[in-house]
């Protein structure tokens, strides 16, 4: 399915669903639905995403960290744009910044546009501290989004998961905790002779 032809809000929901391996309808099927049915489908899809999020702690944790870094970047961008009356050509991006609607699952959609905006800001703002701050915020957002993407890749391709070094992996046979406790208790019992 080509989700790039959908509006950004729908893309975000579809990206989240695909990130959690939730089956989605095709772009053609979605486009042929009435607006009300599209809304219901997106809400149902969002509900399935939320259910899946609760089942996957690691992805949720990296998503939360990425969302925090991205929100910090968005707040910094918003502050600079309005405090310095910076000219913005991309009004759609500006609306997503004002609504704080950029997060880990749709950051890659906006990444090139954010880079262009930051470049524009660097040309218009004279304060070196603010320039450095916005660049650090952007780097941190990219780093956290990269970690999030790596976890997504690991979930989609479980056979490629990275293991810790051999020294970190316990080499004992897999026995249940009940068996281990039973063995320890039997060892503590006195011999019956």
C-alpha positions in Angstrom: 0.0 0.0 0.0 1.3 3.5 -0.9 0.5 5.5 2.2 2.4 8.5 0.8 -0.7 9.6 -1.1 -2.8 9.9 2.0 -3.0 13.1 4.2 -0.5 13.4 7.0 -2.9 12.4 9.8 -4.0 9.2 8.0 -0.3 8.5 7.1 0.6 8.8 10.8 -2.1 6.3 11.8 -1.1 3.9 9.0 2.6 4.2 9.9 1.8 3.3 13.5 -0.3 0.3 12.4 2.4 -0.9 10.1 5.0 -0.4 12.9 3.0 -2.8 15.0 2.3 -5.3 12.2 -1.4 -4.6 12.3 -3.0 -5.4 8.9 -4.4 -2.4 7.1 -6.7 -2.0 4.1 -5.2 -0.8 0.8 -4.9 2.8 -0.2 -7.6 2.3 -2.9 -10.0 0.7 -0.4 -9.4 3.5 2.1 -9.9 6.2 -0.5 -13.1 4.7 -1.7 -14.7 4.9 1.8 -16.9 7.8 2.8 -15.4 10.3 5.2 -17.4 8.9 8.2 -16.2 5.4 7.4 -12.6 6.6 7.0 -12.9 8.3 10.4 -14.3 5.1 12.0 -11.6 3.0 10.3 -8.9 5.3 11.6 -10.3 5.2 15.1 -10.5 1.4 15.1 -7.0 1.3 13.7 -5.8 3.7 16.4 -7.5 1.5 19.0 -5.7 -1.6 17.7 -2.4 0.3 17.8 -3.0 1.3 21.4 -3.8 -2.3 22.4 -0.6 -3.5 20.7 1.5 -0.7 22.4 0.6 -2.2 25.8 1.9 -5.5 24.6 5.3 -4.2 23.5 7.1 -2.3 26.3 10.5 -1.9 24.5 9.0 -0.2 21.5 6.8 1.9 23.7 9.8 3.0 25.8 11.8 4.1 22.8 8.8 5.7 21.2 8.2 7.7 24.4 11.9 8.9 24.4 11.7 9.8 20.8 8.4 11.6 21.3 10.0 13.6 24.2 13.0 14.6 22.1 10.8 15.5 19.1 8.4 17.5 21.3 11.3 19.4 22.8 12.5 20.2 19.2 9.0 21.3 18.2 8.6 23.6 21.2 12.0 25.1 20.5 11.1 25.7 16.9 7.8 27.2 17.9 9.5 29.5 20.4 12.1 30.7 17.8 9.5 31.2 15.1 7.2 33.3 17.1 9.8 35.2 19.2 11.8 36.3 16.2 8.9 36.6 13.7 10.8 34.2 11.4 9.3 33.8 7.9 8.1 30.3 7.2 7.2 29.2 3.7 5.9 25.7 4.7 2.6 26.7 6.3 1.5 23.0 6.6 4.6 22.2 8.6 4.0 25.4 10.7 0.4 24.1 11.5 1.8 20.8 12.7 4.4 22.5 14.8 1.7 24.8 16.4 -0.5 21.8 17.0 2.4 19.7 18.3 1.4 17.0 16.0 4.9 15.7 15.1 5.9 12.6 16.9 8.1 9.5 16.5 5.7 7.7 14.1 5.5 10.6 11.6 8.9 12.3 12.2 10.4 10.8 9.1 7.6 12.3 7.0 8.6 15.8 8.2 12.3 15.4 8.6 13.4 17.0 5.3 10.9 19.8 5.8 12.2 20.4 9.3 15.8 20.5 8.1 14.8 23.1 5.5 13.0 25.1 8.3 16.1 24.9 10.5 18.3 26.1 7.7 15.9 29.0 7.2 16.0 29.8 10.9 19.8 29.7 11.0 19.9 32.2 8.2 17.4 34.6 9.9 18.4 34.3 13.6 21.5 36.1 14.8 21.9 34.6 18.3 24.5 31.9 18.2 23.2 30.3 21.4 19.8 29.8 19.9 21.3 28.4 16.7 23.3 25.9 18.7 20.4 25.0 20.9 18.1 24.3 17.9 20.8 22.2 16.3 21.3 20.2 19.5 17.6 19.6 19.8 17.4 18.4 16.2 20.4 16.1 16.6 18.8 14.6 19.8 15.5 14.2 18.0 17.2 12.4 15.1 19.2 10.2 17.5 16.1 9.1 19.5 14.1 8.6 16.3 16.9 6.4 15.0 16.7 4.3 18.2 13.0 4.0 17.7 13.4 3.0 14.1 16.0 0.4 15.1 13.6 -1.2 17.6 10.9 -1.2 14.9 13.3 -3.0 12.5 14.1 -5.5 15.2 10.4 -6.2 15.8 9.7 -6.6 12.1 12.8 -8.9 11.6 13.1 -10.9 14.9 15.8 -13.2 13.4 18.2 -10.2 13.1 18.1 -9.2 16.7 21.4 -8.3 18.3 22.5 -10.4 21.2 24.7 -9.3 24.1 28.2 -10.6 24.1 28.7 -14.3 25.0 29.9 -13.3 28.5 26.6 -11.6 29.2 24.5 -14.6 28.1 24.0 -17.2 30.9 25.0 -20.6 29.7 23.0 -22.7 32.1 20.3 -25.0 30.7 16.8 -23.5 30.7 15.0 -24.9 33.7 11.9 -23.5 35.3 12.2 -21.6 38.5 10.1 -24.4 40.2 12.6 -27.0 39.2 15.5 -24.9 40.5 13.8 -24.3 43.8 12.9 -28.0 44.1 16.6 -29.0 43.4 17.8 -26.6 46.1 15.3 -27.8 48.7 16.2 -31.5 48.0 19.8 -30.6 48.5 19.0 -29.1 51.9 17.0 -32.1 53.2 18.9 -34.5 55.4 19.6 -38.0 54.1 17.1 -40.7 55.3 19.5 -43.4 56.3 
